[in-house]
């Protein structure tokens, strides 16, 4: 595939727990091309986060291959930025220093990235907070800092693991709309993991549905709603139709529907 | 923010600071007054318990000698404590880096703590002589344990996700230690330092009890032999002052080094929230 950024090719993962083997992922294949926003929905414990750890190189698959930008992943790679559910900011670092952590750890020249950091801070509307400390910020603001930190080294791929799962509903809605506008400006390839169906449909170009453990991809729904999507677009018939489709895939897998 | 709010906040911070000093001073003053009253009312003889004022007078008379003994004791406290920090902290890092090191080292650490220091102090004197070395050794033995234990707890107490995050950036163990676990452990480390500095003073006195002709411990021993109540208490006052001052120096350092931690912050936590 041309312009393929993520290539998860027939990946399975079995890990050894206390006294039994856990089959976490079963022949999962996901491909995403440049600039595509892919959301992954599934029940909790289906291996969504495991998949993300595989792509970021924190785990290796039992079988199959994972490529980012055509290069097979063997350990953490240079071209990925990760956002977790909790902001994971370091209490002893200012906002700016937290963002630049990515640069420090990767051994890049911090001086070269100060300007980029400032741009990102403006992008997420946190001007004036550069020298504040995490405890002085609200949860939503903290997560925006986490987003800046994931973007500072201009990665090809942004991995997000339920990034807004811990926020209240209103902040979450706002963060979704901000993420969309940031994505529209920067056009990164995004792999977004969530258990919220409407969030997935609102944000993604394509929604993939995962089954309970062992995780498999059981459905793929293309979302062709025009952008920028707004709260109004979540109230359209088409939106409802799409969320119903996703829900059906989830339900058949869980034996409810 | 309106300026009147800032003024109010500045005032309340200043008030908190003033109370930080005023309240403990008042508590101690009240305790001393009760003590004086008790000595008077119950007519307690001086060799059993002198009145605080007598102790203060004695402090004035003997200050030169007390200062000398105090400096000697302070030396072993500071040297022993420094050794504990310089050995305990790196050892804790090592233990956290390697499971095998932890498995092999921890039994010895725990065993070393179950041995009463008073019991091995004489052996230390046999090994190290009558100089300052056995005292430093007792201080070290008594104070390195809280330092190493609390540092290990601090280093291990980092969320797995945080470690995953920096690993996803390509960090290996040394960088994780330096940039994540190390700074994250500082609050616990200081908890250990605070316990250790107080233990150090105890350790120095234990060391001096066993074999010394100098130091506050030696002075305590001889003045107790003479039933010299006010000198015993003068020596104890010096010891208490030493402990309190050392403890507050460690607390000051804590404030300087970890202004970000909940235990140290005094300003409003929501200062910037919108």
Interface residues (C-beta under 8 A of the other chain):
Chain A: X53 X56 X57 X58 X76 X77 X78 X80 X82 X84 X85 X86 X88 X90 X91 X92 X101 X102 X104 X105 X106 X107 X129 X132 X133 X135 X136 X137 X138 X141
Chain B: X159 X161 X162 X164 X165 X166 X167 X168 X169 X170 X171 X175 X179 X180 X183 X184 X186 X258 X260 X261 X262 X265 X269 X270 X271 X272 X273 X274
